[in-house]
Amino acid sequence: MIAWGDIYKVAAAMAPLYFALALGYSSVRWWKFFTPEQCGAINTLVAHFSMPFFTFDFLSRADPYTMNRRVLAADAASKVIAALAVAAWAHCCGAKAGARSWSITGFSLAAFNNTLVVGVPLLDAMYGGWARDLVVQIAVVQSLVWFPLLLLGFELRKACVVGGEDVVAAVAGRRGVEPVVLPVAENDDDDDVEMDVGPGAGVAAGIRMWPTVRTVGLKLARNPNVYASVLGVVWALFAYRWDLRMPGVVTGSLQVMSRTGTGMSMFSMGLFMAQQERIIACGPGLAGLGMALRFVAGPVATLVGAAVFGLRGDVLRVAIIQAALPQSIASFVFAKEYGLHADVLSTA
């Protein structure tokens, strides 16, 4: 049983986040402080400054030598199961518009949860410090491994869409026909580009693989979220191995930016919600799908992964509960930055 005092702890940890969301919503919906272009700039600030500093600060303070390998292996298995499921769905859909884009969104919904903001206070109240430590360990691996892989998916999709448009224009020019290209929507429901330049066009084979991979790799290498994760873990490995400490001036400089991470992310979500015509921007159908993926498919995949690696008792319960937490704030920030179904992610 959770005592009333523990419920208060959870509510006290979450209330400031929704305060930031309400401020963001009000500043656009009623106060008209920001234009859509300024809202986009704020989200870019969050994606490229606040989130990387938050990630580095968090990872650099997590002890990598005390990880529960079975729990992490079960969590990894659940995410692989989710990835394979959405990949199989996209393959079955074939060339239907949006299949590959929706596979990225589906994986994000099923695999990424709000471990730090909601999971830590909730599970600490329910089971104590050991459960809190398990959730932090899952969050560490999520930041180090799975978020960079999600960014890789975003970049590959972006490269294929832009590259596909270029190939259509080139092939059409050689054939002397007018290319037919569906415009990529700037809102959050943009689908894969469906292209046709006449019989036997064979556009897909015209997109060169290695230049695309090279371009995506360079973009990822320059993405501050990726090297913030790597640098944070590298520092933690050295710091906990040889008992090192950062100078106070460095720690203070990092934390003054790190503390803006969750608050500004929620503020950005509020800005986005205020720009939509409805509070549930994607409509009840897609909102229901998103919730099913987040609160049903995610825990089911975790249950399968836990069974494979033999989790039992309270550890199994903690694994399933953390899998059923609300959607990760960072996944919304990335979806908004790349213009892919942020309206769906904002409801889960």
Secondary structure, DSSP 4 states (H G I P E B T S, - for coil): ---HHHHHHHHHHHHHHHHHHHHHHHHHHTS----HHHHHHHHHHIIIIIHHHHHHHHHHTS-GGG--HHHHHHHHHHHHHHHHHHHHHHHHHTT-TTHHHHHHHHHHHHH-B-IIIIIHHHHHHHH-HHHHHHHHHHHHHIIIIIHHHHHHHHHHHHHHHHHHHHHHHHHHHHHT---EEPPPPSSTT--PPPEE-STT---GGGS-HHHHHHHHHHHHHH-HHHHHHHHHHHHHHHHHHHT----HHHHHHHHHHHTHHHHHHHHHHHHHHHHSSSSSTTHHHHHHHHHHIIIIIHHHHHHHHHHHTT--HHHHHHHHHHHTSPBPHHHHHHHHHHTSSHHHHTT-
